[in-house]
Structures are given as structure tokens and as C-alpha cells.
């Protein structure tokens, strides 16, 4: 007869949950790395500071090319 010790089922469920969250975390990390920063609704977020940096970068590139 197979005897299951108390807490075995809970530990198995905890392990399955942990592994599932790890896969979810890795998937979200890869997705966010490909698309840039995303807000909590999954939309790509751009701040004014980021756009100012991009504009300054483009201006400097044009100056140095001239």
C-alpha cells in the first residue's frame, strides 16, 4: 500500500506553480526585450524623455555627418 505523507500534495502543487511562473516570467522577459518597454496593458510605452533623447541623437548624428 502506498502511503502519502502529509504535505506531499501541497509541495507538488507549489512546485508546479513555481515552474509555471518561471516559464511565464521568461516568456514575458523575452517578449519585452523584443518590443521594448511595455506598460501594464501590454502597450509599448514611450516617454517624453525617450523621445527627446532620440531627437537629440538624430540631431547630433546629422551634425557629425556634415
C-alpha positions in Angstrom: 0.0 0.0 0.0 1.3 3.4 -0.9 1.3 6.0 1.9 1.5 9.6 1.0 3.0 11.8 3.8 1.1 14.9 4.9 2.1 17.9 2.8 3.2 16.0 -0.2 0.4 17.2 -2.4 0.9 20.8 -1.3 4.6 20.6 -2.1 3.9 19.2 -5.6 1.3 21.9 -6.3 3.8 24.5 -5.0 6.5 23.1 -7.3 4.2 23.1 -10.3 3.1 26.6 -9.6 6.7 27.7 -9.3 7.8 26.1 -12.6 4.7 27.7 -14.3 5.6 31.1 -13.0 9.2 30.7 -14.1 8.1 29.9 -17.7 5.7 32.8 -17.7 8.4 35.2 -16.4 10.9 34.0 -19.0 8.3 34.4 -21.8 7.4 37.9 -20.7 11.1 38.9 -20.4 11.7 37.7 -23.9 8.6 39.5 -25.3 9.5 42.7 -23.5 13.1 42.5 -24.8 11.9 42.3 -28.4 9.3 45.1 -28.2 11.0 47.5 -25.8 9.3 48.8 -22.7 5.7 47.9 -22.2 3.1 49.2 -19.8 0.9 47.0 -17.7 -1.7 46.7 -20.6 0.9 45.4 -23.0 1.2 48.6 -25.0 4.6 49.9 -25.9 5.4 52.9 -23.8 7.4 55.9 -24.8 8.1 58.7 -22.5 8.8 62.3 -23.4 12.3 61.8 -22.1 12.9 58.9 -24.5 11.6 60.8 -27.5 13.8 63.8 -26.5 16.8 61.6 -26.4 16.0 60.2 -29.8 15.6 63.7 -31.3 18.9 64.8 -29.8 20.6 61.7 -31.1 19.3 62.3 -34.6 20.4 66.0 -34.5 23.9 65.0 -33.3 24.2 62.4 -36.0 23.3 65.0 -38.6 25.8 67.4 -37.2 28.6 64.9 -37.2 27.8 63.7 -40.7 28.1 67.2 -42.1 
